[in-house]
Amino acid sequence: MNIDKTNNIGALVAEDYRTAQVFKKHGIDFCCQGNRTIQEACEANQIDVGQVVADLNKLGQTKSESAMDFQAWPVDLMADYIEKKHHRYVEEKTQEIKPFLEKICRVHGEKHPELFEINQLFLESAGELAAHMKKEELILFPFVRNMIKVKKENSPFVTPHFGTVENPIQMMMHEHSNEGERFRKIEHLSNQYTPPADACNTYRVTFAMLQEFEADLHLHIHLENNILFPKAIALEKSNKVLANKS
């Protein structure tokens, strides 16, 4: 893979997820704002585009054996994977992190008032993500699975009540952007999840959990924005073409 500054960020990460670590290192959003070229992202953030391209090309041509080729997955399998892995992760981890944040706010909030804002932002995120995932599980993902069934069985394509799959996808992507911005604020307030010198073990564990949560959310959003959603749009268009021919 010969990468230059004109490459699309989301497409690169979709092809090789190792590139996400390079973008993360340079402070480039590869999930919510992945639909940009490397040059556009670097110019917007005053980052040395040459260094980013060099770091990406250092990854080499061979992917690690553990790297999953998500691009090759059928769209219904991808929906199942996201729901079972990432949705469950969010559900479980939000319940774990909430009491930790409450505790460090109570114990350390006087000296570190930024903790109260971090806590508020996380609570907002937990509520918004819960509603967001339900919309995917009850509306978008079932429609995606049904489109696969229609294609396999060559059955009639029925236009959904929301008109086209692009409508809920646009809503999901907007909500993804909101969560990306919320976690950028948390990352900034926490000094990139760096506990202060007087932090107790609970404080350190909480910041580590928040950092892990953000990393999982980035992958979660990337899989949807850059792989699942484009495939779903393409599948719908294909089904409509077949329906018009029959």
N, C-alpha and C positions, 0 to 999 in steps of 0.2 A: 504494500500500500504506500504509494508515493503521495504525501500530503503537502498541499500548499495553502496559501492564505485564502484562496477562493473556495475551499471546501466548506460544505454546510456542516455545522456543528452537530445537529441532531442526527444527520445521516451517518456521520463518522462514529458517533457513540452507538448507534443502532448496529453498525457493522462490527465494531470492536469495542466492548464496554471498558476495556482498559484505558481508552482515551479519556474516559470520564475523570480519572484521577489527575490527568494533566490539566484538564480544564478547571477542576476543583482547586488544584495547587495555585493556579494563576487567578483565581477568583472569578471565573467565567461560568455563568449559569448555562448548563447544558441541557436542562430539562424544560423549565418553563419558557426560557428564551432560546431554545435550541434551533429555531428556524432562522438562523443568521449565519453568515459566513464568519470564518475566523477573523478576517480583517475587520468586518463590521463590529464584532464584539470587542476586539482589541482597541479599535479607535474610540468606541463609546466609553471604555474604561481606562484609556491611556496606558495600555499594556503593550510591551514590546512584542509585536506580531512575529518577528523573526525567531525569538526565543521560544514562543509557544509552538511554532511549526517545527523547530529543531527538536523540542522535547517530544512531540508527537511522533516524529520520524525515528527517534531513538527506540521506540517500542519494538521496532523490527517488523518483519513480515509474518512471523509465526505467532499465532495466538496460543495462550496457555491452554493446557489440556482441560482445565476446569472451566474455561470460558464457555458459556452456553450460547449457541447460535440462535438467538431469539428470532432473528429475521426469518429463519426457516420454519418456524412453528406455524401451524394453521391458526387462524384467528380465534376459533372457539377454545382451543387449548390454551392460548394466551390469556383469554378472559378467565378461564378456570384457574390458571396459575396465579394471576393477579389477585383474584378473589380469595383463594385458599391461602396464599402466602402473605401478600402485602396487606390485604384487608384485615385478616386475622391478627397480623402483627400490630397494626394500628390499634385495633380493639383491645388487645392484651396490654400493650405497652402504655397506652394512655392511662389505664387503671393503675399501672405500677408507678408511673412517674408522678401522678397527681399528689399522692401523700408525701412523697419525697420533697417536692417543691414546697408544699405547705409547711413541712417541718423546717426547711432551711430558711424560709421566709420568717417564720416565728423565731428562730434562734439567731439568724444572722442579718435579718432585714434592717435592723437599726443602723448597722455599720455599712451594709450593702443594699441601699434602697432600690437598686436596679433589679433586685430579685423579685420585687412585687410586680414590676412591669413584665418581666420574663414569665412569671406565673400567670398573669392575666392573658398574655399573648398565647401561652400554651393552652390554657383553658378554652380560649376562643377557637384555636386550631382544632382541638379535640372535638368540640361541638360541631364545627363546620365540616370536618372530615367525616364524622359519623353520618351526617345528613347526605353528604356528597357520595359516600360509598353505598348508601341505601338506594340512591337514585340509579347508580350504576348496576347494582344487583337486581333491582326490580324492573328497570326499564331498558337501559342500554345493553347490558350483557345478554339478557334473554333475546333481544332482537338480533344481536350478533349471532347467537347460536342458531336462531331460527333461519337466518340467511344462509348459513352453512347447510341446514336441512333442506331448504328450498333448492339450493344448487345441486346437492347430491341426488335428490328425488325428482329434480326437474318439475317441481310443482309450481303453481301460480305464485307470482310475487305480489303480495298485498301491501299497498302503501300504508305505512304506520300512521297513527293519529298525530304524530309530531312532524309529519310531512316527509322528512328525509333524515337519515342518520346524522347528517352534518349539523342539524340543529341541536340535539343534546350534546354532541361532541364539542361544539363551540361553547356551550355552557360549562361543560366539564373543564375545558382548557382555561376558561376565564377563572374558574374556581381554583385550578392548579396554580395559576399566576398569583392569586391572592395568598395561597399558602406558601408559595415560594418567597413572596415579599415578607410575610409574617416571620418566617424562619431566618431570613436575612437580618431582621431586627433582633431576633433572639441571639443569633450568632454575634452580632455587633455588641449587644448589651453584655454578653458573657465573655467578651474579649476572646472570641473564637473558642469558646468553651474552655477557657483557661481559669482554673480555680485560683482565688487569691491566696496569699501566703498564710492567712489565718483560717483557711478552709478546713473543716473537719472531714472525716471520711464520707459522711452522708452527702456533704456538699460536693465532694469530688465524684462520688458515684452518680449523683444527679446530673452533673454536667456531662459525664461520660454517656449516660443514658440518653440525654438530649441530643448529643452529637451523633450517636448511633441511630436515633429516631430520624434525624434530618437526613442522614446518609441513605437510610431505607426509603424515605419519602422521595428523595431525588431519583433513585432507581425506579420506584413505583411510578412516578410521573413520567419519567423517560420512557418506560415500556408502553405507557398509554399514548402519550403525545406523539412519539416518534415511530412507534411500530403498530400498536393495536389500532389506533384511530385511522391512520392512512390506509391500513389494510381493510378496515370496515367500510370506509368510503369507497374504495376500489371494488369491494365485493358487492356493495349495493348497486353500483353502476353496472357491473357485469350482469347481475340478476335482472336489472331493468332492460338491458339489451336483449337478453335471452327471452324475456317476457314479451317484448315487442316483436320478436321474430316468430313466436309461436302463434 
